[in-house]
Amino acid sequence: MTSINRIIGQSNPGFEMLTTFKITNFIKNLSKEQIFTETQDKAIEALFCFFTNQMDKLEQDHFDAVNACFSKLESKNNLLTFNLTTVMHVNASIDYSKIRGTQKYLPALIRLCKSQNFALELAQQASNVGKLSLPSPFSKNRAECQESYESQGGMNSLRFTDGNQSFFLIQHVSSNDALYFPLQNVLLIISHITAPRINRLRATLTEQFPAVVNYAANTNKPFGGIVCSHLRPAHYFYENWPPLYQLYSNPEIYPNIPHFITRKPYDYSDLRQVFPDRSTSALNTDEINEFAFNEEQWFLHLGTNRTLRNSNYDYYFANRFLVDKVLQSPSTTAQNLAAPLAERFPIVWIGVESQKRCWLEQVEGYSYIINQLAESYPDLAVVIDGWTLPVSPLDEAIPEVEEDLLLAQAIQKKLKPNIGVISTIGENSHTKIVIGSKINFFISNFASGSLHVSLLLGKPGFAHLNTKLTKITLESGIQIHPNKNVYLLPNQYIQDTIPKGERLKNWLNKNFGLFKSPAKPHTDPFGVISYSIDKKKFYQFIESKLEKVLNNPQPPKQRIFTEIPGTIEPKIRTQLKQATHGNLLMMFPTMGIKNIGEIANILPEYRQRHLIYGNLIFGCHKQIDLEAAHYLIWLARPIKRTYLHAELLHKHAIEEGNFNTLEQLFDEKPKTLDNLYTRRISGMDPPFGECTEAMLTKAIENLKNHFIFIGIDEQHSDSLDRLCGKLDLDRSLFSTAESEFDESSIPQPILKKLRLLNQFDSQLYSTASNIVLHQKNKNNAPD
C-alpha cells in the first residue's frame, strides 16, 4: 500500500477523490497498470492535500518529493509529468462526467462569471470585504478566496475553496477567462485562454511549493490591490483599461484600492501619470509573487470580456479620460518628436507591420499613395507607425521594432523629398497618443494597427485587413472605430495570399531581402493570412472618400431607424451593425438598450455619432430632449407584414400555453395588428380600432418632412442601394434576398380581417412608394 493510501485510507470518501486526481493528472494509459515510486506518491499526495485543504497533513518529505519530481515543469527529466488538460467551453455542452458532483451547482457559478460587470463586482468585494466569495461548484456552500498566483505570460490565478475542494479562477485577459478544476484536470473556458497556460500555473505551484503552502495556510490575508496589464497593447486598451477607468470612477471602490500594479514588461500605460494620487508600481512575475508571498497579500487582475458587453459607451469615457491626461502633460520625447509636424497639412498616419496579418505590398503601396497625395498637398507629412513598446521594455522586443523600422526606411526612401516624415515605431502608447492627436487621418490595419488613432483618438481614416479576419471582426464587433468616417477597404479589393504556415517576414525576406533570419512557422489560421492590395485601386478608393475624411463631418441631426415588426429581416439589422462598425445603439427589450430612457442618459456628443435602431415611434426624439431628428424606416406590404406578425404572436402564445387559433388572436385586439405603420409614423397610438384619417394625414406629412430614407421591402436590392448611399456604407456587406409572399395563401376569413385592419396602412404604403419613386426620378434627372 502506497504512502498516500495509508494517510487517506481506502474506505475514506477522500480515496475516490484521490483516485480521480491520480488518473486525470498522472496516469498515462488506463489500460495498463502504472507503478508509482514512493517519491512520486509523496508528491501526488502533497498536491492532493493542497487542492483539498489538508495542508496540515503535509510533512517535510512531502515538500522534498515535490521538489524532486518537479524541478522544472517543462523538463523531460522530471519524475512526474502532468497529463494534458481536458478542455471544455461554457458555451458548449458541458460533459459533467468529467467534473462529477458539479452538475447541480456549477451552472450558477458560470452564470455569474459570464455577467457583464463581473470584474467590477470582484473589485468591490475585494476592496470592501477583503476577500472574494462565489457560489461553490461542488456544494451549496460559498467558495472563498484570499489567494492569488501570478504565472509567466501575465496570468493571475485565484484559488477558491469551499473548505473541501478548490478551483481556480483564471485571469489572463479578463477577470473571468476560465475555471480550472485541478482534481479533475478540467479547464472550463469562458474566453481568452488555452490549455497550455495551465502548465504555467502548475509551474508556479510546484516550483515554489513550500512558499505556496505557507501562503495558502494563512486564511486572513489582506487584499493587496489591482493588477492590470496585458502583453499586447490591443488587449490592454480593449479589455483592461476600460474597467480600470470604471473602477476609478466608482467612489465606493477606488479609494479602497491599496495599490495598482502593471506588469513588466507589459505596462502600456504609465499609471503614475494616469492616477498620480495612488500607489502604483511596475513588477514582473517573480516580483508580484514575492510581494504576495512575503507580505501575505493577494491581488486581483482586472479585465473585461468585450464579447459579453452590451454597449461600448464606457470606452468613450475611459479613452477620453486617458487622452486628456496624456495631452495635459506630454513628455519631452513626444513634444520633440511632434515638432516637425508644425505647419504641415494634411498629416497622415500609416501603420506598417512585419509580424503577421499584413499588407504584403505595403512598401510599394504606401509610398505610392503618399506620393500621389503629395501631388495635391505639397505640405503633406506622414507619421509611420509600427511596433509599440511598453513603458518598461525588455531587450527581447527590440528586434520587432528593428524589423518595422526596416519597412519604414524602405518606404521613406521612395517618398518625394518635400514630404515630412517622422516615425513612432518603438515609442510607447502615451507618446503615440500625443503624435496621433495631431494627424488628420490614418491609413492602417483595421485591427490593432489603428488602435491609438482610431479607438483612443477617434480619428477618421482608411483601414484594411485580410478577408477572413474582416468577417470575424465585423460579425463579432470586437473592433471599435468610433468615428463614422472610417472606411474599411471592401473585400473585393483584398486578395488573401500568404501560404499557410509562412509568416510575412519570410515573404518579405524572399521577395525584398529585408531581414537576415527566417521566421518560425506560425500555425494560427488568421495569424498567417496576409494579403495583397493593388496600390492604384487602393489610392482610387482613398481619393473618392478623401474630402469627406479631411472635413470629418458628423451627422447634423440624430438618426433614428425605426424597425416595425414584420417588415425587415433580422439579418439586415445585423448587417447594418457590421457596416456601421458597431456605431449603432440597438434598442429592444431583449437586447442592447432596453428603452428610450437609457438613451436619454447618453451624452449627446456620443449619441449623435450613432444610429439609434429599434421598435420606435415617430416623435421619440423628444424623449431625449431633441427638437428634431432624421428618421429612417423600412416598409413591406401591409397585408404581408400584419399576417407574418400575427403568425409570430400566435407562435409565442402557443409556447406560453395559449392554444387559441390564429383567428382568435385577432379577437384579443393587439394594437400591433391595427394600422401599425400609421401609428408609428404619425406618432399617435390610440386604442385598437380608433385610427383616423387625421392620423394618416399626419403620417404622410412626417414621411415627407422627417424621413431621410424609406426602404421598400418589395424593392429589396434597390432599397439597400439607397440605404448604403444615404448612410455611406459598404454595400457589399449586405446580402440581397428579394422577398416572396403570396397573399392568396392567407385563409379568406383572416385576409378579410387584415384588409379591414390595414385600410390606412395600405394608403400610407402606396404614398411611401410614390415618395420613393419621386425621389429616384429627381435624383436621376439630368442637371
Disulfide bonds with the S-S distance in Angstrom:
none
